């Protein structure tokens, strides 16, 4: 519950700052920790396509117990709301699914070489939640979840790394071992870009100036979100506010950092006042809670343990 609500809340907190450079966020808004220390009194919090697609992954897993691409594609189309801020590639793909066309043939053509964006990573948390006790399976399921929309190895690797990170966050012992966290992720990475970033992150300290990017490409944002979490492993506010302060793709950075923090700390670590502002319509916070309960029940069921 902490993971899914933490994802949605981080997504909604980061959304108003999307596209802004970090210096603009600081000079116009101030330190992003104000989102938690002095939150706006009258603004509701609305999540984006990041959370909507994450719910699609969770629903697909609850329906079949594993990632089945056709089921996932159907869930993405059924949940689609244009106002959530989908990119042009997803609009094209979801229209093809709605029209009953061969969406599998379209995926590699969305971008030259296939998409290397962070869209598969941003929605991968439910895979790590359900299969956290078997990281090899996390890798396999996350890869298949990515291939519904992403053909580029970097885009697929981003989903694998994020899903494994959620699994590790759930299993992390006290105190949090940051170098070990990044070393394990590096061992699961298939691309040189992520292997280098994760090994470098394992050697970094919280005051090191090296950043890994803040844009929508998976290798320019996933490791950044991981470091936001890993340098504030015991503070949801610390992880998410740092992610928003990075600028640019703030909703996705904060969603991923928030999912990791929530997975480690649980729903009780989320600020109640802000969570109460999170939208609660048809698939709002109450629905997200119910999905979390169902995922937990499936993860702990005897049949799952032997699957």
ROKOL-907816 format. One record per residue (C-alpha): x, y, z. Coordinates in Angstrom, 3 decimals. Layout:
N
+----------+----------+----------+
:        X :        Y :        Z :
+----------+----------+----------+
:        X :        Y :        Z :
...
+----------+----------+----------+
This chain:
307
+----------+----------+----------+
:        X :        Y :        Z :
+----------+----------+----------+
:    0.000 :    0.000 :    0.000 :
:    2.856 :    2.332 :    0.794 :
:    4.404 :    1.661 :   -2.606 :
:    1.300 :    2.291 :   -4.713 :
:    0.076 :    5.279 :   -2.700 :
:    3.613 :    6.626 :   -2.475 :
:    3.873 :    6.389 :   -6.252 :
:    0.580 :    8.195 :   -6.853 :
:    1.281 :   10.918 :   -4.303 :
:    4.789 :   11.544 :   -5.635 :
:    3.409 :   11.660 :   -9.173 :
:    0.772 :   14.226 :   -8.188 :
:    3.229 :   16.347 :   -6.204 :
:    5.704 :   16.454 :   -9.053 :
:    3.212 :   17.065 :  -11.859 :
:    2.836 :   20.871 :  -11.488 :
:    6.601 :   21.308 :  -11.896 :
:    7.012 :   19.130 :  -14.980 :
:    9.218 :   20.672 :  -17.638 :
:   10.724 :   23.326 :  -15.380 :
:   14.495 :   23.466 :  -14.870 :
:   15.642 :   23.021 :  -11.272 :
:   16.797 :   26.621 :  -10.892 :
:   13.369 :   27.898 :  -11.940 :
:   11.663 :   25.627 :   -9.425 :
:   13.932 :   26.925 :   -6.674 :
:   13.651 :   30.617 :   -7.491 :
:    9.894 :   30.590 :   -8.130 :
:    8.827 :   28.132 :   -5.437 :
:   11.697 :   27.779 :   -2.988 :
:   13.081 :   24.563 :   -1.518 :
:   10.845 :   21.693 :   -2.594 :
:   10.721 :   20.431 :    0.986 :
:    8.025 :   23.095 :    1.349 :
:    5.697 :   20.664 :   -0.411 :
:    5.686 :   18.774 :    2.889 :
:    6.499 :   21.432 :    5.480 :
:    4.162 :   24.110 :    4.111 :
:    1.862 :   22.513 :    1.539 :
:   -0.651 :   24.562 :   -0.459 :
:   -3.886 :   24.707 :    1.496 :
:   -6.368 :   24.753 :   -1.370 :
:   -4.926 :   22.580 :   -4.102 :
:   -6.066 :   19.041 :   -4.779 :
:   -3.513 :   16.527 :   -6.017 :
:   -4.138 :   14.827 :   -9.360 :
:   -1.974 :   12.001 :  -10.665 :
:   -0.785 :   11.601 :  -14.274 :
:   -0.427 :    8.820 :  -16.831 :
:    2.410 :    7.434 :  -14.674 :
:   -0.043 :    6.237 :  -12.042 :
:   -2.790 :    5.371 :  -14.495 :
:   -0.484 :    2.970 :  -16.331 :
:    0.874 :    1.597 :  -13.048 :
:   -2.684 :    0.684 :  -12.100 :
:   -3.009 :   -1.046 :  -15.472 :
:    0.004 :   -3.222 :  -14.666 :
:   -1.391 :   -4.036 :  -11.225 :
:   -4.784 :   -4.902 :  -12.658 :
:   -3.213 :   -7.134 :  -15.303 :
:   -1.248 :   -8.978 :  -12.644 :
:   -4.359 :   -9.448 :  -10.516 :
:   -6.296 :  -10.751 :  -13.509 :
:   -3.749 :  -13.354 :  -14.637 :
:   -1.070 :  -13.603 :  -11.954 :
:    1.614 :  -12.915 :  -14.529 :
:    2.343 :  -10.379 :  -17.253 :
:    0.404 :  -11.249 :  -20.385 :
:    1.007 :   -8.594 :  -23.057 :
:   -2.472 :   -8.699 :  -24.596 :
:   -4.075 :   -8.290 :  -21.172 :
:   -1.755 :   -5.425 :  -20.326 :
:   -2.442 :   -3.675 :  -23.620 :
:   -6.172 :   -3.993 :  -23.036 :
:   -5.854 :   -2.605 :  -19.511 :
:   -3.851 :    0.379 :  -20.739 :
:   -6.511 :    1.181 :  -23.299 :
:   -9.407 :    0.708 :  -20.870 :
:   -7.858 :    3.083 :  -18.316 :
:   -6.758 :    5.716 :  -20.822 :
:   -7.771 :    9.311 :  -20.089 :
:   -6.223 :   11.932 :  -22.352 :
:   -6.108 :   14.534 :  -19.568 :
:   -3.454 :   12.493 :  -17.734 :
:   -0.696 :   13.748 :  -20.025 :
:    0.218 :   10.830 :  -22.255 :
:    2.990 :   11.287 :  -24.803 :
:    2.436 :   11.161 :  -28.585 :
:    3.833 :    7.637 :  -28.906 :
:    1.318 :    6.278 :  -26.405 :
:   -1.543 :    8.099 :  -28.109 :
:   -0.643 :    6.347 :  -31.364 :
:   -0.272 :    2.946 :  -29.727 :
:   -3.467 :    3.169 :  -27.678 :
:   -5.431 :    4.257 :  -30.745 :
:   -4.143 :    1.161 :  -32.559 :
:   -5.240 :   -1.049 :  -29.654 :
:   -8.688 :    0.575 :  -29.669 :
:   -9.014 :   -0.033 :  -33.411 :
:   -8.043 :   -3.688 :  -33.027 :
:   -4.891 :   -3.278 :  -35.125 :
:   -1.679 :   -5.262 :  -34.649 :
:   -0.181 :   -3.134 :  -31.906 :
:    2.837 :   -5.448 :  -31.605 :
:    4.006 :   -4.394 :  -35.033 :
:    3.603 :   -0.732 :  -34.149 :
:    5.742 :   -0.731 :  -30.970 :
:    9.135 :   -0.905 :  -32.755 :
:    8.113 :    1.934 :  -35.090 :
:    7.060 :    4.485 :  -32.461 :
:   10.624 :    5.809 :  -32.288 :
:   13.769 :    4.956 :  -34.267 :
:   15.104 :    1.794 :  -32.665 :
:   12.129 :    1.641 :  -30.314 :
:   11.362 :    3.826 :  -27.307 :
:   14.110 :    4.256 :  -24.723 :
:   11.873 :    6.425 :  -22.553 :
:   11.090 :    5.883 :  -18.884 :
:    7.437 :    4.971 :  -19.489 :
:    8.008 :    1.277 :  -18.806 :
:   10.019 :    2.031 :  -15.664 :
:    7.486 :    4.445 :  -14.221 :
:    4.793 :    1.735 :  -14.160 :
:    6.915 :   -1.269 :  -13.100 :
:    6.441 :   -1.089 :   -9.329 :
:    3.598 :   -3.678 :   -9.120 :
:    5.890 :   -6.290 :  -10.672 :
:    8.420 :   -5.802 :   -7.882 :
:    5.651 :   -5.895 :   -5.289 :
:    4.113 :   -9.156 :   -6.433 :
:    7.301 :  -11.106 :   -7.095 :
:    9.728 :   -9.530 :   -4.603 :
:   10.605 :  -12.930 :   -3.159 :
:   12.034 :  -14.056 :   -6.526 :
:   14.181 :  -11.408 :   -8.201 :
:   14.873 :  -13.609 :  -11.223 :
:   11.166 :  -13.678 :  -11.892 :
:   10.933 :   -9.930 :  -11.295 :
:   13.435 :   -9.461 :  -14.116 :
:   11.499 :  -11.705 :  -16.489 :
:    8.072 :  -10.240 :  -15.703 :
:    9.332 :   -6.650 :  -15.834 :
:   10.949 :   -7.240 :  -19.201 :
:    7.696 :   -8.566 :  -20.636 :
:    5.735 :   -5.683 :  -19.119 :
:    8.045 :   -3.231 :  -20.872 :
:    7.852 :   -4.901 :  -24.264 :
:    4.176 :   -3.976 :  -24.575 :
:    5.302 :   -0.420 :  -25.368 :
:    9.111 :   -0.392 :  -25.517 :
:   11.450 :   -2.086 :  -27.985 :
:   14.725 :   -0.360 :  -27.113 :
:   17.008 :   -2.242 :  -24.663 :
:   17.447 :    0.873 :  -22.505 :
:   13.702 :    1.360 :  -22.123 :
:   13.287 :   -2.302 :  -21.199 :
:   16.238 :   -2.206 :  -18.810 :
:   14.721 :    0.766 :  -17.016 :
:   11.615 :   -1.270 :  -16.184 :
:   13.696 :   -4.221 :  -14.981 :
:   15.829 :   -2.038 :  -12.722 :
:   12.869 :   -0.199 :  -11.237 :
:   10.946 :   -3.406 :  -10.535 :
:   13.971 :   -5.050 :   -8.915 :
:   14.568 :   -1.883 :   -6.871 :
:   11.027 :   -2.108 :   -5.476 :
:   11.637 :   -5.734 :   -4.551 :
:   14.876 :   -4.796 :   -2.815 :
:   13.227 :   -1.874 :   -1.013 :
:   10.618 :   -4.252 :    0.405 :
:   13.299 :   -6.655 :    1.594 :
:   15.845 :   -4.095 :    2.824 :
:   17.229 :   -4.633 :    6.294 :
:   18.163 :   -1.966 :    8.824 :
:   20.193 :    0.086 :    8.333 :
:   19.715 :    0.539 :    4.608 :
:   22.829 :   -0.609 :    2.741 :
:   23.039 :    1.848 :   -0.140 :
:   26.161 :    0.447 :   -1.890 :
:   24.762 :   -3.094 :   -1.746 :
:   21.442 :   -1.842 :   -3.150 :
:   23.128 :   -0.339 :   -6.209 :
:   25.499 :   -3.271 :   -6.684 :
:   22.595 :   -5.704 :   -6.801 :
:   20.787 :   -3.505 :   -9.317 :
:   23.934 :   -3.254 :  -11.458 :
:   24.170 :   -7.054 :  -11.520 :
:   20.646 :   -7.166 :  -12.980 :
:   21.201 :   -4.484 :  -15.625 :
:   21.606 :   -5.651 :  -19.217 :
:   22.819 :   -2.407 :  -20.818 :
:   26.188 :   -0.738 :  -20.403 :
:   24.516 :    2.605 :  -19.731 :
:   22.755 :    1.332 :  -16.629 :
:   25.618 :   -0.859 :  -15.481 :
:   27.948 :    2.141 :  -15.408 :
:   25.419 :    4.425 :  -13.722 :
:   24.517 :    1.963 :  -11.001 :
:   28.115 :    1.065 :  -10.215 :
:   28.920 :    4.762 :  -10.023 :
:   25.940 :    5.395 :   -7.757 :
:   27.190 :    2.662 :   -5.415 :
:   30.343 :    4.739 :   -4.851 :
:   28.619 :    8.104 :   -4.480 :
:   28.029 :   10.021 :   -1.295 :
:   24.983 :   12.259 :   -0.690 :
:   27.032 :   15.405 :   -1.331 :
:   28.565 :   14.289 :   -4.646 :
:   27.568 :   16.557 :   -7.512 :
:   27.330 :   13.901 :  -10.251 :
:   23.775 :   13.494 :  -11.477 :
:   22.373 :   11.036 :  -13.976 :
:   19.831 :   13.256 :  -15.682 :
:   16.235 :   14.377 :  -15.315 :
:   14.693 :   13.871 :  -18.747 :
:   12.260 :   11.298 :  -20.075 :
:   14.905 :    8.874 :  -21.400 :
:   15.157 :    5.917 :  -19.046 :
:   18.922 :    6.231 :  -18.630 :
:   18.464 :    9.941 :  -17.853 :
:   15.989 :    9.515 :  -15.033 :
:   15.700 :    6.040 :  -13.501 :
:   19.056 :    6.078 :  -11.675 :
:   18.356 :    9.644 :  -10.556 :
:   15.097 :    8.525 :   -8.921 :
:   16.930 :    5.617 :   -7.308 :
:   19.516 :    7.947 :   -5.788 :
:   16.797 :   10.292 :   -4.482 :
:   15.413 :    7.326 :   -2.572 :
:   18.733 :    5.799 :   -1.566 :
:   20.074 :    8.999 :   -0.014 :
:   16.869 :    9.459 :    2.023 :
:   15.872 :    5.846 :    2.680 :
:   14.012 :    6.635 :    5.888 :
:   12.160 :    9.760 :    4.757 :
:    9.401 :    9.814 :    2.161 :
:    9.443 :   13.611 :    2.181 :
:   13.202 :   13.658 :    1.713 :
:   13.152 :   11.283 :   -1.253 :
:   10.243 :   12.901 :   -3.087 :
:   11.217 :   16.518 :   -2.468 :
:   14.702 :   15.776 :   -3.778 :
:   13.202 :   14.183 :   -6.886 :
:   11.005 :   17.216 :   -7.583 :
:   13.977 :   19.526 :   -7.084 :
:   15.759 :   17.759 :   -9.972 :
:   13.416 :   19.469 :  -12.416 :
:   12.234 :   18.523 :  -15.911 :
:   10.422 :   15.138 :  -15.729 :
:    9.413 :   15.800 :  -12.145 :
:    6.229 :   13.744 :  -12.020 :
:    7.989 :   10.563 :  -13.102 :
:   11.062 :   11.136 :  -10.937 :
:    8.873 :   11.745 :   -7.882 :
:    6.576 :    8.829 :   -8.698 :
:    9.471 :    6.375 :   -8.886 :
:   11.198 :    7.757 :   -5.787 :
:    7.867 :    7.768 :   -3.950 :
:    7.128 :    4.160 :   -4.892 :
:   10.501 :    3.016 :   -3.558 :
:   10.173 :    5.002 :   -0.367 :
:    6.633 :    3.786 :    0.208 :
:    7.705 :    0.188 :   -0.407 :
:   10.378 :    0.476 :    2.261 :
:    8.537 :    2.557 :    4.853 :
:    4.879 :    1.605 :    4.391 :
:    1.776 :    3.720 :    4.016 :
:    2.087 :    5.070 :    7.537 :
:    5.150 :    7.047 :    6.424 :
:    3.106 :    9.061 :    3.916 :
:    1.911 :   12.489 :    5.127 :
:   -1.760 :   12.093 :    6.006 :
:   -2.630 :   15.681 :    5.133 :
:   -1.205 :   15.416 :    1.638 :
:   -2.622 :   11.958 :    1.077 :
:   -6.068 :   13.330 :    1.936 :
:   -5.655 :   15.794 :   -0.952 :
:   -4.924 :   13.026 :   -3.461 :
:   -7.836 :   12.570 :   -5.839 :
:  -10.384 :    9.958 :   -4.824 :
:  -12.601 :    9.443 :   -7.843 :
:  -13.262 :    6.180 :   -9.679 :
:   -9.634 :    5.068 :   -9.485 :
:   -8.369 :    7.400 :   -6.813 :
:   -6.757 :    6.705 :   -3.467 :
:   -9.496 :    4.405 :   -2.151 :
:   -9.255 :    2.251 :   -5.254 :
:   -5.450 :    2.258 :   -5.054 :
:   -5.689 :    0.970 :   -1.489 :
:   -7.958 :   -1.870 :   -2.621 :
:   -5.548 :   -2.822 :   -5.425 :
:   -2.710 :   -2.890 :   -2.909 :
:   -4.672 :   -5.210 :   -0.620 :
:   -5.430 :   -7.569 :   -3.507 :
:   -1.791 :   -7.625 :   -4.628 :
:   -0.718 :   -8.448 :   -1.085 :
:   -3.241 :  -11.252 :   -0.861 :
:   -2.044 :  -12.714 :   -4.138 :
:    1.629 :  -12.353 :   -3.171 :
:    1.103 :  -14.188 :    0.098 :
:   -1.231 :  -16.891 :   -1.214 :
:    0.178 :  -20.460 :   -1.148 :
:   -0.473 :  -20.886 :   -4.859 :
:    1.694 :  -17.847 :   -5.627 :
:    4.516 :  -19.115 :   -3.483 :
:    4.790 :  -22.194 :   -5.629 :
:    4.291 :  -20.477 :   -8.992 :
+----------+----------+----------+
